[in-house]
Amino acid sequence: LGAVRYTGVAAAPFRQEQHRRTLPPGQEETVTMTVAYGEYGPHLGEQDALKLTVAGAVEETGQVVAKELRVRLQTPELTLTV
């Protein structure tokens, strides 16, 4: 998991996890990863996005499957009533 600058340049990853799963053909499994603001906040500028890259391999063939997801976070609007 790392930041991607608004220019498209990727920053160094700030978090890496490795999960090993063996799944029968046609099966699915969900792996959840929670990332708190305190962990990603220092790495993001106003126009940046988070980039998550996931990869898997088929043991029998060595075929690799990879997926990349970019998430652009928006700062919520703040309304003050005095």
N, C-alpha and C positions, 0 to 999 in steps of 0.2 A: 504494500500500500504506500503510495507516495503522492506528491502534489504534481500537477501539471500547470505550468505557467500559462497565462493567456496567449502567449506567443506559440504555444504548442511544445515547448521544451520541457522535458520531464526533469524534476528535481530528484535527488537521491531518495530512495525508499526510506521511510521512517518506521515501518513495521513489516515483518515477514513472519508468516506462520506456515507450518507444514502439517498437513493432515493426510494420513494414509487410509484409504478405504478400498475394499474389494467388493465390487458389485456384480451380481449376476446380469446377464444380458437383458436389456429392457427395463432394468430397475433404476430408480432415482433415489437420491439422498440429498438432504439439505444440510449445509454446514453454516452456522450462524457466527458472525464476527461482529462484536460490538466495539465501536471506536468512539471514545469520549472526546469532547471538544478540547480538553486539556492535552490530549495526545496529538490531534491534528491541527489545532488552532495555530500554534507557532510556525507551522510550515506553509500556511496558506496566505496569499495576498487577496485583495478584494476581487480580482477577476480570475483567480485560479480555480482549479477543479481537483477533486480527488480521483486518482486512477487506481483501480483494482485489477490485478492481472491474476488469472487462475489457469492452471495447466493440469492436464491429466495424461496418463499413458495407458495403452493397452499392453498388458504384460506379454501376451502371446506373440504380438506382432511388432511391438516397439513403437507403434503409431502414437503420435503426440497430438493432443487436442488442446488448444489454448483459446481463452476468451478474455477480452479486456472491456472493462466498464468504466466510463467516466461519469462522475457525479458532480454537477455544479451546484454549490450551496448558495442560498440567498440569505442575506441578513434580513431578519424580520423588521418590518416597520415599527417604529416606536412612537406612540402617541402619548403626550403628557397633557394632563388637564390640571390647571393650577387654580 
